[in-house]
Amino acid sequence: MSAAAAGQGRSGGGGGGRARFPGWKVLALGLLSASSVLAAMSREEKRRLGNQVIEMFDHAYSNYMEHAYPADELMPLTCRGRVRGQEPSRGDVDDALGKFSLTLIDTLDTLVVLNKTKEFEEAVKKVIRDVNLDNDIVVSVFETNIRVLGGLLGGHSVAIMLKEKGEAMQWYSGELLHMAKQLGYKLLPAFNTTSGLPYPRVNLKFGVRSPEARTGTETDTCTACAGTLILEFAALSRFTGASIFEEYARKALDFLWEKRQRSSNLVGVTINIHTGDWVRKDSGVGAGIDSYYEYLLKAYVLLGDDSFLERFNTHYDAIMRYISQPPLLLDVHIHKPMLNARTWMDSLLAFFPGLQVLKGDIRPAIETHEMLYQVIKKHNFLPEAFTTDFRVHWAQHPLRPEFAESTYFLYKATGDPYYLEVGKTLIENLNKYARVPCGFAAMKDVRTGSHEDRMDSFFLAEMFKYLYLLFTDKDDLTFDIEDYIFTTEAHLLPLWLSTTNQTAPRKNITTEYTELDDSNFDWTCPNTQILFPNDPMYAQSIREPLKNVVDKSCPRGVSRAEENLGNGPKPPLRARDFMASNPEHLEILKKMGVSLIHLKDGRVQLVQHAIQAASSLDAEDGLRFMQEMIELSSQQQKEQQLPPRAVQIVSHPFFGRVVLTAGPAQFGMDLSKHKSGTRGFVAVSKPYNGCSEITNPETLKEKIALMQRGQCMFAEKARNIQKAGAIGGIVIDDNEGSSSDTAPLFQMAGDGKNTDDITIPMLFLFNKEGSIILDAIQEYEAVEVLLSDKAKDRDLEMESMDQKSSDNDSHNQRSEEISTDLNLNPHDPEGESGLNSHTELGSNSVSLPNQDSCIPKLQETNSDSHMSELDNNPEEQSKTETDSNPSNSWDNKGQSVESILADWNEDIEAFEMMEKDEL
């Protein structure tokens, strides 16, 4: 089977292990001709788009090399390199950085795929000459494996290919492989556990657990972190003949398989590396688990070990039985897999349609991919997390490549030109919304279009690779991509490794743990007669019902429990449908063991006692109902917060491409009600703090005033600049180095007086974002900005580019109306209210649902028991900041929910963990 033609999970897929599976080539070619009845994209258009991808890559890569190298990553808004320790910590995200020129190593084989042989040769020489792998720094074992070890092995793979062809790299003598082996040995100390599961972090110089290492005290790791090693470690063993790497990776996989939940055949998200106990007992195909499944199937393809395929098929059957609720993929509990564990999905699951292509299960792949595409069409990018009714849950988008990956593999499997149009949309959105003068910037908030100062290495390693391959015919590539399998980071490993330096034959331990039904397992790739029953419109017929799924009022998947009910009893009551005034709903609550208690203040409290339920099934429904109510409460709290605003630099040379995340004000012009926003040139007020009468009114007249935070109330600053004739104001934080990347935004509140006299818009920028505007003034003098609720279309024509802006309809598509009604706190010493609000102690209070809404309006509070309250007179309050330093602002934590009965303990604990979970 072909690695590229067959498709992959988070990164690739291919053939090799057992056979080449030529049936996949028949599948791709046969469908290509059959689908010619559709409006196929011309070869010239495909070539144009392929060249556009190359130009985009050049823009990103050249800016990294010019402004960031040898740093690990580029910061595209400030045009400098991200060096760990020199920038504010971003937590676990920074564990990928090891002061080893991460982006350059991660990009090596992309250069060859894009036919940039000369640049590749120069890059390899730089890596050999400059990169040091012996740094005293703690890094993620998982990220270092897939990005750095995988990057070195991918670079070595294409280097020896070019050398054998005699076209380039004639001087190369395996230097990258030597570095990969050196790094492999530096990762091995992490495996010094009784279970064989690696520690999540390792010190490159001092290993684990020594005093100098500053790591080795961790007890937990994610399933993907321990289960995404076999391809790179086995390739390293096969390339070098040192079997120890493959042996360690196999031992970790064996342990995870042994610890799966036997009745459901699912694995949890987080496991104790010493005891093997599951810490997070929820299971899905997204963050924390994703590439574990991917590597089981690809390990079979690359290594030819039947046990890996048997394990994958066993897990896949469980996924399709419990997690797949087409087109949704929802997390469940491993011990009670009929019980959904959350009401939202994370963006990493976008890899799964590609993995399903490799499996040969095309229909659900098409369904889930189409659902994700509809979400993208609404928001321009896939939010980090979104709810089952397709509202934004986490608004960031760090330019992840998983959706582009699945698009490529679905096109290779179907030949349907529809997926070329999808890829074209991805290219247009990247250029239109993410491109900045120094590269491509991640999206801080897909709703506002604001940027984050990051361009992760995986953007160059994966995104451009998949997009280029999507539009490039096989004959136009300089080598046969089908001779390779892609890792989860899209690095190339040659299929001939399957027969090189094989480890000793191993006993198949898989069948010791489960009875396998061979009829469910595909030992070869299916043919087109099975996947596509002689119908070139097959894929379109699957997509068509999902075209408007995101725009429906209350779309949702049907749970397995509901599906099994058929025409029998009514499905369980869902929290989103609950009406406190509905007698039928109250009767259902009683059956589920949920009691209604009327409180003196007018609220009613929901309390569940499982022993009072009519049956064990009703008790389980009651638990799910209460968990859904808590989840909806958390979601509603986020939606009641005033959303962030955008400051967009529209003058030369930015042309709207730089969008800064800004905090809103609770006074002045409401930008959400003025879609055109306020546009004007900026000027610095005098005095800079804006706390007294403005001495340069002629400079501020008809301009947007820049002021420094501090020394007086925000409302006073607004009144002073408004009196001087300013049309808007931006307050810049005086805390050196503060950034929206690391600190939560807050709202600027009034001064406790009537603020109706303030009519101009006011926004707040942290120090780092404000410095971007101040630096621009120093360099370009005249700087024009747009203050708005979300970024507007970039004016591409001003840059004399050959691209045209899309219709403004795209803004209407991605707009998300979020209303708030916050009570202002006049006692706030500086007048700042947190976007990330605390709530007062008590129970979960829920306002009566709006009949026009899919989800009841909720207000989250902490709970001392498994209960929820309904508030007939809700008062949404936002706790205000009491310190002028925003870094002392709110930490939006999940609720503390204790179990009411021992029988439910493990489920409640898992739910608590999910509430606190971050991608």
Buried (B, 14 or more C-beta within 10 A) or exposed (E): BBBBBBBBBBBBBBBBBBBBBBBBBEBBEBBBEBBEEBEBBEEEEBBBBBEBBBEBBBBBBEBBBEBBBBBBBBBBBBBBBBBBEEBEEBEEBBBBBBBBBBBBBBBBBBBBBBBBBEBBBEBBEBBEEEBEBEBEBBBBBBBBBBBBBBBBBBBBBBBBBBBEEEEBBEEBEBBBBBBBBEBBBBBBBBBBBEBBBBBBBBBBBBBBBEEEBBBBEEBBBBBBBBBBBBBBBBBBBBBBEBBBBBBBBBBBBBBBBBBBBEEBBBBBBBBBBEEBEBBBBBBBBBBBBBBBBBBBBBBBBBBBBBBBBBBBBBBBBBBBBBBBBBBBBBBBBBBBBBBBBBBBBBBBBBBBBBBBBBBBBBBBBBBBBBBBBBBBBBBBBBBBBBBBBBBBBBBBBBBBBBBBBBBBBBBBBBBBBBBBEBBBBBBBBBBBBBBBBBBBBBBBBBBBBBBBBBBBBBBBBBBBBBBBBBBBEEEEBBBEBBBBBBBBBBBBBBBEBBEEBBBEEEEEEBEEBBEBEEEEBEEEBBBBEEBBEEEBBBBBEBBEEBEEBBEEEEBBBEBBBBEEBEEEEEBBBBBBBBBBEEEEBBEBBBBBBBBEEEEEEEBBBBBBBBEBBEEEBBBBBBBBBBBBBBBBBBBBBBBBBBBBBBBBBBBEEBBBBBBBBBBBBBBBBEBBEEBEBBBBBBBBBBBBBBBEEBEBBEBBEEBBBBBBBBBBBBBBBBBBBBEBBBBBBBBBBBBEBBBBBBBBBBBBBBBBEEBEEBEBBBBBBBBBBBBBBBEBBEEBEEBBBBBBBBBBBBEBEBBEEEBEBBEEEBBEBBBBEBEBEBEBBEEBEBBBBBBBBBBEEBBBBBBBBEEEEBBBBBBBBBBEEBBBBBBBEBEBBBBBBEEBEBBEBBEBEBBEBEBBBEEBEBBBBBBBBBBEBEB
